[in-house]
């Protein structure tokens, strides 16, 4: 069951029952100038957010999440490699050799990296990453603007403000620091609209097919955001059904038929990838220890300014920034939201549904224990009652549920601006006063429906006050350019192809340090920036442990553990014959043909360690090389 979409001709800030009002369709028109201006502004803001990358796009990564940044560069290279070699993109052996990585069980972004593979081949994964990141932010704001302007508000300015928040909210900008999968939300407003349109009489097949196609595509972008959207739609439908039971019952049959078509199509299209995700090679069930379940939202985070906004202070992270900054709205926006809900909730069905979303997902995001200003209280939160191994939910972080709250706040901002806009229009054109609830009289002092102007005139101050309130609440949340840090370029030996004579087909190049989720950020990029032409052991991913639980990175082998401990202590331990035997065994497991050490802050101790394990190296170009083909056979 779904609710009928709110047509802008019906005035969405009133409480008229859609079942009692005959909807009208506006003819299709070309995008208005205001639409083009809005999209242009979003594009410019997307470029601005990524400005620090463009200063040296091949030599900079995120300062906050450099390893995630490198992982997504590697993903763009994976899409290009899969297309170029016509390999199965759901699995790769170019990382974590020889076991490989289940790409469906990781944040693979295949719905983006595969279509953009030709551009990645042309521009390289570094440029593609920065280009796509800004484009995804702008595209999400653009589809949010379309949803609001075509289905919820009449004011283009209101839709612009709401769309900007949907695309550039503090929580979204936080994830832009190395996690473009969480800013790639441009399909979600379209999915929501299609869910709400399932009840359209006579169009359940078409609406179901379109919804099924959108859902399938979103699976290959971000399954977690799809799950959050599905939960939000469920809450919307239930909230609507409680308030409009007659209309909900009337729409139930058509909506169910459309939903069945959507689910059937998505099942047909995504059945094998989903099966592969949970049953294919290197798949896993849940994360070890349910580590994400403790990541609840600190209550103070709601009224705090996020780090990457103009009003934000990085020092605040030291107290309440222990989790992701998915809310961090700042106190002006929280205050405005509360006032808007009080003023609009009585007369607006949409606002009441938004209020339900905010309350439900705020409470759900608290986590297993309530946290306040960085201190974990003794008050139990809702997630203390959720089993760690609950299917689908087992991988979720409670704090990410507040991304639904952020979306609801974006809609509320648009409704607030639109309500202020309507007050001003009522003064200028008394005939177009917003319709009242069907059970309320027209707001005229004389009781004459034709004379609303005196009341509207007394409220003319609401328009500038409303505009000013929304502006002052969102201005402090304008994003800053994402912080970036310089990173050493890969060795010339790698980029110029000097490695090729050392790595025959079926063998791997072992970079030192071996890539992992903690160490080896530069060496993981070697693979990405050479188009993944050589496989590497280790890496940055989630794979199964011996119990089938998901763990970050490859299980450490004796040699990789020895490398990491040497780096941490900056000293070579006393090596034994057992260490040397294990090193040869590990090289055989990795199917290694060459070990390569480039410039590194721990270069001296790492060279001494590897030399002590497998013998002296050769200096080739700008790296140290250990040709181990004769050693491992």
KOLTI-488724 format. One record per residue (C-alpha): residue in three letters; y, x, z. Coordinates in steps of 0.2 Angstrom, whole numbers, plus 2048, in hexadecimal, padded with zeros to 3 digits. Layout:
N
- ALA | Y | X | Z
...
END
This chain:
633
- UNK | 800 | 800 | 800
- UNK | 812 | 806 | 7FC
- UNK | 823 | 7FF | 7FE
- UNK | 82D | 7FA | 7EF
- UNK | 83A | 807 | 7EA
- UNK | 84B | 804 | 7EF
- UNK | 856 | 800 | 7E0
- UNK | 868 | 807 | 7E1
- UNK | 86E | 7F6 | 7DB
- UNK | 868 | 7EE | 7EB
- UNK | 873 | 7F8 | 7F7
- UNK | 867 | 802 | 801
- UNK | 872 | 802 | 811
- UNK | 870 | 7F0 | 814
- UNK | 861 | 7E7 | 81B
- UNK | 85D | 7DB | 80D
- UNK | 84B | 7D8 | 80A
- UNK | 846 | 7DF | 7F9
- UNK | 83A | 7D0 | 7F8
- UNK | 849 | 7C4 | 7F9
- UNK | 854 | 7CD | 7EC
- UNK | 851 | 7CE | 7DA
- UNK | 852 | 7E0 | 7D5
- UNK | 85C | 7E5 | 7C5
- UNK | 858 | 7F4 | 7BA
- UNK | 866 | 7FF | 7B4
- UNK | 865 | 805 | 7A2
- UNK | 85F | 817 | 7A0
- UNK | 86E | 822 | 79D
- UNK | 871 | 834 | 79A
- UNK | 875 | 83F | 7A9
- UNK | 886 | 83C | 7AF
- UNK | 893 | 84A | 7B1
- UNK | 891 | 849 | 7C4
- UNK | 87E | 84C | 7C2
- UNK | 881 | 85C | 7B7
- UNK | 88D | 862 | 7C4
- UNK | 881 | 85F | 7D2
- UNK | 873 | 868 | 7C9
- UNK | 87F | 876 | 7C5
- UNK | 885 | 878 | 7D7
- UNK | 873 | 879 | 7DD
- UNK | 86F | 887 | 7D0
- UNK | 87E | 891 | 7D6
- UNK | 879 | 88F | 7E8
- UNK | 867 | 894 | 7E4
- UNK | 86E | 8A4 | 7DB
- UNK | 879 | 8A7 | 7EB
- UNK | 86B | 8A6 | 7F7
- UNK | 861 | 8B3 | 7ED
- UNK | 870 | 8BE | 7EA
- UNK | 86A | 8CD | 7F4
- UNK | 85B | 8CE | 7EA
- UNK | 864 | 8CF | 7DA
- UNK | 86E | 8DE | 7E0
- UNK | 85E | 8E8 | 7DD
- UNK | 850 | 8DC | 7D8
- UNK | 843 | 8E9 | 7D5
- UNK | 846 | 8F2 | 7E5
- UNK | 849 | 8E5 | 7F3
- UNK | 83E | 8D9 | 7FD
- UNK | 841 | 8CD | 80A
- UNK | 847 | 8D5 | 81B
- UNK | 83F | 8C7 | 825
- UNK | 82E | 8C5 | 81C
- UNK | 82C | 8D4 | 811
- UNK | 819 | 8D3 | 810
- UNK | 81A | 8C0 | 80B
- UNK | 827 | 8C5 | 7FE
- UNK | 81B | 8D2 | 7F7
- UNK | 80C | 8C6 | 7F8
- UNK | 815 | 8B9 | 7ED
- UNK | 81A | 8C7 | 7E1
- UNK | 808 | 8CB | 7E0
- UNK | 804 | 8B8 | 7DD
- UNK | 810 | 8B8 | 7CD
- UNK | 806 | 8C7 | 7C7
- UNK | 7F6 | 8BE | 7CA
- UNK | 7FB | 8AF | 7C0
- UNK | 800 | 8BB | 7B1
- UNK | 7F0 | 8C5 | 7B3
- UNK | 7E5 | 8B5 | 7B3
- UNK | 7ED | 8AF | 7A4
- UNK | 7ED | 8BF | 79B
- UNK | 7DB | 8C2 | 79E
- UNK | 7D5 | 8B0 | 79E
- UNK | 7CE | 8B2 | 7AF
- UNK | 7CB | 8A4 | 7BC
- UNK | 7DB | 8A3 | 7C6
- UNK | 7D3 | 89B | 7D5
- UNK | 7CB | 8AB | 7DA
- UNK | 7D0 | 8BE | 7D8
- UNK | 7C8 | 8CE | 7DB
- UNK | 7D8 | 8D8 | 7D8
- UNK | 7DB | 8D8 | 7EB
- UNK | 7CE | 8DA | 7F9
- UNK | 7C2 | 8E3 | 7EE
- UNK | 7B4 | 8E0 | 7EC
- UNK | 7B3 | 8CF | 7F5
- UNK | 7C3 | 8C8 | 7ED
- UNK | 7CE | 8BA | 7F3
- UNK | 7CC | 8A7 | 7F1
- UNK | 7DD | 8A3 | 7EA
- UNK | 7DB | 890 | 7ED
- UNK | 7D9 | 894 | 800
- UNK | 7E9 | 89E | 800
- UNK | 7FB | 899 | 7FC
- UNK | 7F8 | 89E | 7EA
- UNK | 806 | 894 | 7E1
- UNK | 7FC | 892 | 7D2
- UNK | 806 | 883 | 7CC
- UNK | 814 | 88F | 7C9
- UNK | 80D | 8A0 | 7C6
- UNK | 802 | 89A | 7B7
- UNK | 80F | 891 | 7AE
- UNK | 81C | 89F | 7B0
- UNK | 80F | 8AC | 7AC
- UNK | 817 | 8B0 | 79B
- UNK | 828 | 8B3 | 7A4
- UNK | 81F | 8BE | 7B1
- UNK | 818 | 8C9 | 7A3
- UNK | 829 | 8CA | 79B
- UNK | 834 | 8CD | 7AB
- UNK | 828 | 8D3 | 7B8
- UNK | 823 | 8CC | 7C9
- UNK | 832 | 8D2 | 7D2
- UNK | 83F | 8CA | 7C7
- UNK | 834 | 8BA | 7C5
- UNK | 833 | 8B8 | 7D8
- UNK | 846 | 8B9 | 7DA
- UNK | 849 | 8AE | 7CB
- UNK | 83D | 8A1 | 7D1
- UNK | 842 | 8A0 | 7E3
- UNK | 854 | 89B | 7DE
- UNK | 84E | 88F | 7D1
- UNK | 842 | 887 | 7DD
- UNK | 84F | 884 | 7EA
- UNK | 85B | 87C | 7DD
- UNK | 84D | 872 | 7D5
- UNK | 848 | 86A | 7E6
- UNK | 85A | 866 | 7E9
- UNK | 85B | 85E | 7D8
- UNK | 84C | 853 | 7D9
- UNK | 852 | 84E | 7EB
- UNK | 863 | 849 | 7E3
- UNK | 85B | 83F | 7D5
- UNK | 850 | 836 | 7E2
- UNK | 85F | 832 | 7ED
- UNK | 86B | 82D | 7DE
- UNK | 85F | 823 | 7D5
- UNK | 856 | 81A | 7E3
- UNK | 860 | 81A | 7F4
- UNK | 873 | 81D | 7F2
- UNK | 880 | 819 | 7E6
- UNK | 88C | 827 | 7E9
- UNK | 888 | 836 | 7DF
- UNK | 891 | 841 | 7ED
- UNK | 885 | 839 | 7FA
- UNK | 876 | 83E | 7EF
- UNK | 87D | 84F | 7ED
- UNK | 87F | 852 | 7FF
- UNK | 86E | 84C | 803
- UNK | 866 | 855 | 7F4
- UNK | 86E | 865 | 7FA
- UNK | 867 | 863 | 80B
- UNK | 855 | 85F | 804
- UNK | 856 | 86F | 7FA
- UNK | 85F | 87B | 805
- UNK | 85C | 875 | 817
- UNK | 85B | 883 | 824
- UNK | 848 | 881 | 825
- UNK | 846 | 883 | 813
- UNK | 852 | 892 | 812
- UNK | 847 | 89A | 820
- UNK | 838 | 898 | 816
- UNK | 841 | 89F | 807
- UNK | 840 | 8B0 | 810
- UNK | 82F | 8B4 | 807
- UNK | 827 | 8A3 | 806
- UNK | 82C | 89B | 7F6
- UNK | 81D | 88F | 7F7
- UNK | 827 | 886 | 805
- UNK | 837 | 884 | 7FB
- UNK | 82E | 87E | 7EB
- UNK | 830 | 86C | 7F0
- UNK | 837 | 865 | 7E0
- UNK | 828 | 859 | 7DD
- UNK | 829 | 851 | 7EE
- UNK | 837 | 846 | 7EB
- UNK | 82F | 840 | 7DB
- UNK | 81F | 83D | 7E4
- UNK | 828 | 833 | 7F2
- UNK | 830 | 828 | 7E4
- UNK | 820 | 825 | 7DC
- UNK | 817 | 820 | 7EC
- UNK | 825 | 813 | 7EF
- UNK | 824 | 80D | 7DD
- UNK | 811 | 809 | 7DE
- UNK | 815 | 7F7 | 7E2
- UNK | 81E | 7F4 | 7D2
- UNK | 816 | 7E5 | 7CA
- UNK | 80C | 7E8 | 7BA
- UNK | 80F | 7FB | 7BB
- UNK | 802 | 801 | 7C7
- UNK | 7F8 | 80A | 7BA
- UNK | 806 | 814 | 7B4
- UNK | 80E | 818 | 7C5
- UNK | 7FC | 81C | 7CB
- UNK | 7F9 | 829 | 7BD
- UNK | 80A | 831 | 7BF
- UNK | 808 | 832 | 7D2
- UNK | 7F6 | 83A | 7D0
- UNK | 7FD | 847 | 7C4
- UNK | 80B | 84C | 7D0
- UNK | 800 | 84D | 7DE
- UNK | 7F3 | 858 | 7D5
- UNK | 801 | 863 | 7CF
- UNK | 808 | 865 | 7E1
- UNK | 7F7 | 86A | 7E7
- UNK | 7F9 | 87A | 7DD
- UNK | 80A | 87D | 7E5
- UNK | 809 | 879 | 7F7
- UNK | 7FB | 86E | 7FF
- UNK | 803 | 86F | 810
- UNK | 813 | 867 | 80A
- UNK | 809 | 85A | 800
- UNK | 800 | 856 | 810
- UNK | 811 | 854 | 81A
- UNK | 817 | 849 | 80C
- UNK | 808 | 83E | 80D
- UNK | 80A | 83C | 81F
- UNK | 81C | 838 | 81D
- UNK | 818 | 82B | 810
- UNK | 80B | 823 | 81B
- UNK | 818 | 822 | 829
- UNK | 825 | 81A | 81D
- UNK | 818 | 80D | 817
- UNK | 813 | 808 | 829
- UNK | 826 | 807 | 82E
- UNK | 82A | 7FC | 81F
- UNK | 81B | 7F1 | 822
- UNK | 820 | 7EE | 834
- UNK | 831 | 7E9 | 82F
- UNK | 82D | 7E0 | 81F
- UNK | 81C | 7D9 | 821
- UNK | 81D | 7CB | 814
- UNK | 823 | 7D7 | 807
- UNK | 816 | 7E4 | 80C
- UNK | 808 | 7D8 | 80A
- UNK | 80F | 7D2 | 7F9
- UNK | 80F | 7E4 | 7F3
- UNK | 7FE | 7EA | 7FB
- UNK | 7F3 | 7E5 | 7ED
- UNK | 7FD | 7ED | 7DF
- UNK | 800 | 7FD | 7EA
- UNK | 7EE | 7FF | 7EE
- UNK | 7E9 | 7FE | 7DC
- UNK | 7F6 | 80B | 7D7
- UNK | 7F1 | 816 | 7E5
- UNK | 7DF | 815 | 7E0
- UNK | 7E4 | 81B | 7CE
- UNK | 7EE | 829 | 7D5
- UNK | 7E0 | 82F | 7E1
- UNK | 7D3 | 82D | 7D3
- UNK | 7DD | 838 | 7C7
- UNK | 7E1 | 845 | 7D4
- UNK | 7CF | 845 | 7D9
- UNK | 7C9 | 848 | 7C7
- UNK | 7D6 | 856 | 7C4
- UNK | 7D5 | 85F | 7D4
- UNK | 7C3 | 85D | 7DA
- UNK | 7BD | 86E | 7D4
- UNK | 7CC | 878 | 7DB
- UNK | 7CA | 86F | 7EC
- UNK | 7B8 | 872 | 7EC
- UNK | 7BB | 884 | 7E8
- UNK | 7C8 | 885 | 7F6
- UNK | 7BB | 880 | 803
- UNK | 7AB | 885 | 7FC
- UNK | 7AE | 893 | 7EF
- UNK | 7AD | 8A6 | 7F2
- UNK | 7B7 | 8AC | 801
- UNK | 7BB | 89B | 807
- UNK | 7BD | 897 | 81A
- UNK | 7BE | 889 | 826
- UNK | 7CD | 889 | 831
- UNK | 7D6 | 898 | 839
- UNK | 7CE | 8A2 | 846
- UNK | 7D4 | 89B | 857
- UNK | 7DF | 88E | 84F
- UNK | 7ED | 89A | 851
- UNK | 7FA | 88E | 848
- UNK | 7F8 | 880 | 855
- UNK | 803 | 889 | 861
- UNK | 812 | 889 | 856
- UNK | 81B | 87A | 85C
- UNK | 82E | 877 | 85A
- UNK | 839 | 87D | 868
- UNK | 845 | 86E | 86D
- UNK | 854 | 879 | 86D
- UNK | 850 | 87E | 85B
- UNK | 857 | 86D | 855
- UNK | 869 | 870 | 85B
- UNK | 869 | 883 | 857
- UNK | 870 | 88A | 847
- UNK | 863 | 893 | 83C
- UNK | 864 | 8A6 | 83A
- UNK | 868 | 8A5 | 827
- UNK | 876 | 899 | 828
- UNK | 888 | 89D | 829
- UNK | 889 | 897 | 83C
- UNK | 878 | 89F | 840
- UNK | 876 | 8AE | 84C
- UNK | 867 | 8B9 | 84A
- UNK | 867 | 8BD | 85D
- UNK | 861 | 8AB | 860
- UNK | 850 | 8AF | 859
- UNK | 84C | 8BA | 868
- UNK | 84B | 8AA | 873
- UNK | 846 | 89B | 869
- UNK | 842 | 8A3 | 858
- UNK | 82F | 8A6 | 85C
- UNK | 82A | 89A | 84E
- UNK | 831 | 895 | 83D
- UNK | 843 | 88E | 83C
- UNK | 83E | 87D | 835
- UNK | 84B | 873 | 83D
- UNK | 85A | 87D | 844
- UNK | 866 | 870 | 83F
- UNK | 874 | 874 | 84B
- UNK | 87C | 869 | 858
- UNK | 889 | 861 | 84C
- UNK | 87C | 85A | 840
- UNK | 871 | 854 | 84E
- UNK | 880 | 84B | 855
- UNK | 884 | 844 | 844
- UNK | 872 | 83E | 841
- UNK | 872 | 835 | 852
- UNK | 882 | 82C | 84F
- UNK | 87D | 827 | 83D
- UNK | 86D | 820 | 843
- UNK | 876 | 816 | 850
- UNK | 883 | 80F | 844
- UNK | 877 | 80C | 835
- UNK | 866 | 808 | 83C
- UNK | 86A | 7F6 | 840
- UNK | 86F | 7F1 | 82F
- UNK | 865 | 7FD | 824
- UNK | 852 | 7FC | 821
- UNK | 852 | 80D | 819
- UNK | 85B | 815 | 828
- UNK | 84E | 80D | 834
- UNK | 840 | 815 | 82A
- UNK | 849 | 825 | 82B
- UNK | 84B | 824 | 83E
- UNK | 838 | 821 | 83F
- UNK | 835 | 830 | 835
- UNK | 840 | 83B | 840
- UNK | 839 | 835 | 850
- UNK | 827 | 836 | 84B
- UNK | 827 | 847 | 843
- UNK | 833 | 84E | 850
- UNK | 826 | 849 | 85E
- UNK | 817 | 84F | 854
- UNK | 81F | 860 | 851
- UNK | 821 | 865 | 863
- UNK | 810 | 86D | 864
- UNK | 803 | 86E | 872
- UNK | 810 | 872 | 87F
- UNK | 822 | 86E | 880
- UNK | 82E | 87D | 87D
- UNK | 840 | 87C | 883
- UNK | 84C | 88B | 87F
- UNK | 83E | 897 | 87D
- UNK | 834 | 892 | 88D
- UNK | 824 | 889 | 88C
- UNK | 824 | 87B | 898
- UNK | 815 | 873 | 8A1
- UNK | 818 | 863 | 897
- UNK | 80A | 85F | 88B
- UNK | 80E | 85C | 879
- UNK | 805 | 851 | 86C
- UNK | 7FC | 860 | 864
- UNK | 7F3 | 863 | 875
- UNK | 7E8 | 854 | 870
- UNK | 7E4 | 85A | 85E
- UNK | 7D4 | 863 | 85C
- UNK | 7D6 | 874 | 854
- UNK | 7C9 | 871 | 847
- UNK | 7CF | 860 | 841
- UNK | 7CD | 860 | 82E
- UNK | 7DD | 863 | 824
- UNK | 7E7 | 864 | 833
- UNK | 7DF | 874 | 839
- UNK | 7EA | 87F | 82F
- UNK | 7FA | 876 | 833
- UNK | 808 | 87C | 83E
- UNK | 810 | 86F | 849
- UNK | 822 | 876 | 846
- UNK | 820 | 873 | 833
- UNK | 81F | 860 | 836
- UNK | 832 | 861 | 839
- UNK | 834 | 865 | 826
- UNK | 832 | 852 | 825
- UNK | 83F | 850 | 832
- UNK | 84B | 85B | 827
- UNK | 847 | 850 | 818
- UNK | 84B | 840 | 822
- UNK | 85B | 848 | 828
- UNK | 860 | 84C | 816
- UNK | 85D | 83A | 811
- UNK | 867 | 834 | 820
- UNK | 876 | 840 | 81B
- UNK | 876 | 837 | 80A
- UNK | 875 | 826 | 812
- UNK | 883 | 82A | 81E
- UNK | 88F | 831 | 810
- UNK | 88A | 822 | 805
- UNK | 88F | 816 | 814
- UNK | 8A0 | 81E | 816
- UNK | 8A2 | 81D | 803
- UNK | 89F | 80A | 803
- UNK | 8AC | 807 | 810
- UNK | 8B9 | 80F | 805
- UNK | 8B3 | 805 | 7F6
- UNK | 8B4 | 7F5 | 800
- UNK | 8C7 | 7F8 | 803
- UNK | 8CA | 7FB | 7F0
- UNK | 8BF | 7ED | 7EA
- UNK | 8BC | 7DF | 7F6
- UNK | 8B0 | 7D7 | 7EA
- UNK | 8A4 | 7E5 | 7EC
- UNK | 8A2 | 7E5 | 7FF
- UNK | 890 | 7EB | 804
- UNK | 885 | 7DC | 806
- UNK | 881 | 7D7 | 818
- UNK | 870 | 7D3 | 81F
- UNK | 869 | 7C3 | 819
- UNK | 86A | 7BC | 82A
- UNK | 87C | 7C1 | 82E
- UNK | 88D | 7B8 | 828
- UNK | 899 | 7C1 | 81C
- UNK | 8A5 | 7CC | 827
- UNK | 8B5 | 7C2 | 824
- UNK | 8C1 | 7BD | 832
- UNK | 8C2 | 7AC | 82B
- UNK | 8B0 | 7A9 | 827
- UNK | 8B4 | 7A8 | 815
- UNK | 8A8 | 7B3 | 80A
- UNK | 8B6 | 7B6 | 7FE
- UNK | 8C2 | 7BF | 80B
- UNK | 8BA | 7CF | 811
- UNK | 8C9 | 7DA | 80E
- UNK | 8D1 | 7D9 | 820
- UNK | 8C1 | 7E0 | 828
- UNK | 8BF | 7ED | 81B
- UNK | 8D1 | 7F2 | 81C
- UNK | 8CF | 7F5 | 82F
- UNK | 8C1 | 801 | 82B
- UNK | 8C9 | 80B | 81E
- UNK | 8C9 | 81A | 82A
- UNK | 8B6 | 81A | 82A
- UNK | 8B5 | 822 | 819
- UNK | 8BF | 833 | 81C
- UNK | 8B7 | 834 | 82D
- UNK | 8A6 | 832 | 826
- UNK | 8A9 | 83F | 819
- UNK | 8B0 | 84B | 825
- UNK | 8A2 | 848 | 832
- UNK | 894 | 84C | 825
- UNK | 89E | 85B | 81E
- UNK | 8A1 | 863 | 82F
- UNK | 88F | 860 | 833
- UNK | 888 | 869 | 824
- UNK | 894 | 877 | 821
- UNK | 88E | 882 | 82F
- UNK | 87C | 880 | 827
- UNK | 881 | 887 | 816
- UNK | 875 | 895 | 812
- UNK | 879 | 8A8 | 812
- UNK | 871 | 8B3 | 805
- UNK | 860 | 8B7 | 80A
- UNK | 85F | 8C8 | 813
- UNK | 856 | 8D6 | 809
- UNK | 850 | 8E7 | 80C
- UNK | 84E | 8F6 | 801
- UNK | 83C | 8FB | 7FD
- UNK | 836 | 90B | 7F6
- UNK | 830 | 90A | 7E4
- UNK | 81E | 90C | 7E0
- UNK | 819 | 91E | 7DA
- UNK | 81C | 923 | 7C8
- UNK | 809 | 927 | 7C8
- UNK | 806 | 915 | 7CA
- UNK | 813 | 90D | 7BF
- UNK | 811 | 91A | 7B1
- UNK | 7FE | 917 | 7B0
- UNK | 7F9 | 928 | 7B7
- UNK | 7EB | 91F | 7C1
- UNK | 7E2 | 919 | 7B1
- UNK | 7D7 | 928 | 7AE
- UNK | 7D1 | 927 | 7C0
- UNK | 7CC | 914 | 7C1
- UNK | 7BF | 90F | 7B5
- UNK | 7B9 | 8FD | 7B3
- UNK | 7B1 | 8F6 | 7C2
- UNK | 7B9 | 903 | 7CE
- UNK | 7C8 | 901 | 7DA
- UNK | 7D7 | 90B | 7DE
- UNK | 7D8 | 90D | 7F1
- UNK | 7EB | 90F | 7F6
- UNK | 7EF | 917 | 807
- UNK | 7F3 | 90E | 812
- UNK | 7E7 | 901 | 80D
- UNK | 7F0 | 8F0 | 80B
- UNK | 7EF | 8E4 | 819
- UNK | 7FA | 8D6 | 821
- UNK | 802 | 8E4 | 82D
- UNK | 801 | 8F4 | 823
- UNK | 802 | 8F9 | 811
- UNK | 810 | 8EE | 80A
- UNK | 815 | 8FB | 7FD
- UNK | 803 | 8FE | 7F8
- UNK | 800 | 8EB | 7F5
- UNK | 80F | 8EB | 7E9
- UNK | 807 | 8F9 | 7DF
- UNK | 7FA | 8EC | 7D9
- UNK | 808 | 8DF | 7D5
- UNK | 813 | 8EA | 7CC
- UNK | 806 | 8F1 | 7C0
- UNK | 800 | 8E0 | 7BC
- UNK | 7F1 | 8E1 | 7C7
- UNK | 7E8 | 8EC | 7BA
- UNK | 7DF | 8F5 | 7C8
- UNK | 7D6 | 8EC | 7D7
- UNK | 7DA | 8F2 | 7E9
- UNK | 7D0 | 8EF | 7F9
- UNK | 7D8 | 8E6 | 808
- UNK | 7E8 | 8DC | 805
- UNK | 7F2 | 8CE | 80C
- UNK | 7E9 | 8BD | 80C
- UNK | 7DE | 8B1 | 816
- UNK | 7CB | 8B3 | 815
- UNK | 7BC | 8B0 | 81F
- UNK | 7B5 | 8BA | 82D
- UNK | 7A3 | 8BB | 831
- UNK | 7A3 | 8AA | 839
- UNK | 7AC | 8A2 | 82A
- UNK | 7BC | 8A0 | 833
- UNK | 7CC | 8A5 | 82A
- UNK | 7D4 | 8B5 | 82F
- UNK | 7E3 | 8BF | 828
- UNK | 7DE | 8CD | 81D
- UNK | 7CE | 8D6 | 819
- UNK | 7C2 | 8DA | 828
- UNK | 7C6 | 8EC | 82D
- UNK | 7BA | 8F9 | 828
- UNK | 7B8 | 909 | 833
- UNK | 7C3 | 913 | 827
- UNK | 7D1 | 906 | 825
- UNK | 7D1 | 905 | 838
- UNK | 7D3 | 917 | 839
- UNK | 7E1 | 918 | 82D
- UNK | 7EB | 90A | 836
- UNK | 7E9 | 912 | 847
- UNK | 7EE | 923 | 840
- UNK | 7FE | 91B | 839
- UNK | 802 | 912 | 84A
- UNK | 800 | 922 | 854
- UNK | 807 | 92E | 847
- UNK | 7F9 | 93A | 84B
- UNK | 7E8 | 93E | 844
- UNK | 7D9 | 93C | 850
- UNK | 7CB | 948 | 851
- UNK | 7BF | 944 | 843
- UNK | 7AD | 944 | 844
- UNK | 79E | 944 | 838
- UNK | 79C | 932 | 83B
- UNK | 7AE | 92F | 836
- UNK | 7AB | 938 | 826
- UNK | 79B | 92F | 822
- UNK | 7A3 | 91E | 825
- UNK | 7B1 | 923 | 819
- UNK | 7A5 | 926 | 80B
- UNK | 79C | 916 | 80F
- UNK | 7AC | 90C | 80F
- UNK | 7B1 | 914 | 7FE
- UNK | 7A1 | 90F | 7F7
- UNK | 7A3 | 8FD | 7FE
- UNK | 7B4 | 8FC | 7F6
- UNK | 7AD | 903 | 7E5
- UNK | 7BB | 910 | 7E6
- UNK | 7BE | 91D | 7D9
- UNK | 7CE | 924 | 7DF
- UNK | 7D8 | 925 | 7EF
- UNK | 7EB | 926 | 7ED
- UNK | 7F9 | 92A | 7FA
- UNK | 80B | 929 | 7F4
- UNK | 81B | 92C | 7FE
- UNK | 81A | 924 | 80F
- UNK | 822 | 927 | 820
- UNK | 811 | 92C | 827
- UNK | 80C | 936 | 817
- UNK | 809 | 946 | 820
- UNK | 7FC | 93F | 82D
- UNK | 7F4 | 933 | 820
- UNK | 7F1 | 942 | 814
- UNK | 7EA | 94C | 823
- UNK | 7DF | 93E | 828
- UNK | 7D8 | 93A | 816
- UNK | 7D6 | 94D | 813
- UNK | 7CC | 94E | 823
- UNK | 7C1 | 940 | 81E
- UNK | 7BD | 943 | 80B
- UNK | 7C4 | 954 | 807
- UNK | 7D4 | 95B | 7FF
- UNK | 7DF | 952 | 7F3
- UNK | 7E7 | 956 | 7E3
- UNK | 7FA | 954 | 7E0
- UNK | 7FC | 949 | 7D0
- UNK | 80D | 944 | 7CB
- UNK | 815 | 93D | 7DB
- UNK | 805 | 939 | 7E5
- UNK | 7F6 | 941 | 7ED
- UNK | 7E6 | 93C | 7E5
- UNK | 7D4 | 93D | 7EB
- UNK | 7C8 | 93B | 7DD
- UNK | 7B9 | 934 | 7E6
- UNK | 7AE | 92F | 7D7
- UNK | 7A2 | 93E | 7DA
- UNK | 7A2 | 93A | 7ED
- UNK | 79D | 928 | 7EC
- UNK | 792 | 929 | 7DD
END
